[in-house]
Amino acid sequence: MEEEGIVVGVNGQLALVRARRGQACEGCGHQEGGGCACELLGPDKKIMQLRALNRAGAAKGDRVMISIGSPSVLKVSALLYIMPLVGLFGGAILGQYLTTLFQPPFSTEVFIGLIGLAGIGVTFFILRLVMRRLENKAEYVPVVTRILEPEHGIDPDAAAFFVDLPDGPE
C-alpha cells in the first residue's frame, strides 16, 4: 500500500510524514454525501502522521511516497478487527460457564454481558502490548520509498490542507 505525504521532520534514519488518509478511504462508500465514520472524528482525523524509515533521504518539506507491505496491513487489520470479537465471545462464554458455578446477584444475562465486555477490555490491553512489539518489526514499519517532484506531489487543495497544520518535530 502506498500513500503520498509531506515530511514534517527528520530524526536520523526516521522521517515523520504527514499524509491524508487516501487509499484506505478510496473504497469507502460514504465519500460523497457524508456519513463516513472519519467525519465523526473531526476533519483533523483524516490526516495520519507516522514515522517511516527514510530510505530515500528525504528532508523536511519534501513530498514523498511512503509504502508498507499489503500482507502486513492485512495482518494488523485482522488483529484489530477480529481479536475484540474473540474477546467478546470468549468473555460471554466464560460468563455463561460461571453462571453454572454460582448464581450472580443480578440477572444472568447482564452478568454474561458484563463478562463479555470485560473480555473486550482484556483483549484491548493485549492488543496494545502486541502492537508495541509489532511497531518495531521491520515488516510493519512504513518506508519512504522515493521523493516526488513538486508538480507530481499532492494536489494544490491537499497542499493547502497541510499548510494550516502545526509543524512536527525538527
Residue, then its C-alpha position, 0 to 999 in steps of 0.5 A: m500500500e502506498e500513500e503520498g505525504i509531506v515530511v514534517g521532520v527528520n530524526g536520523q534514519l526516521a522521517l515523520v510524514r504527514a499524509r491524508r488518509g487516501q487509499a484506505c478511504e478510496g473504497c469507502g462508500h460514504q465519500e460523497g454525501g457524508g456519513c463516513a465514520c472519519e467525519l465523526l472524528g473531526p476533519d483533523k482525523k483524516i490526516m495520519q502522521l507516522r514515522a517511516l524509515n527514510r530510505a530515500g533521504a528525504a528532508k523536511g518539506d519534501r513530498v514523498m511516497i511512503s509504502i508498507g507491505s499489503p500482507s502486513v496491513l492485512k495482518v494488523s487489520a485482522l488483529l484489530y478487527i477480529m481479536p475484540l470479537v474473540g474477546l467478546f465471545g470468549g468473555a460471554i462464554l466464560g460468563q455463561y460457564l460461571t453462571t453454572l458455578f454460582q448464581p450472580p446477584f443480578s440477572t444472568e444475562v447482564f452478568i454474561g454481558l458484563i463478562g463479555l465486555a470485560g473480555i473486550g477490555v482484556t483483549f484491548f490491553i493485549l492488543r496494545l502490548v502486541m502492537r508495541r512489539l509489532e511497531n518495531k518489526a521491520e515488516y510493519v514499519p512504513v518506508v519512504t520509498r522515493i521523493l516526488e517532484p513538486e508538480h507530481g506531489i499532492d494536489p494544490d487543495a491537499a497542499a493547502f490542507f497541510v499548510d494550516l497544520p502545526d509543524g512536527p518535530e525538527 
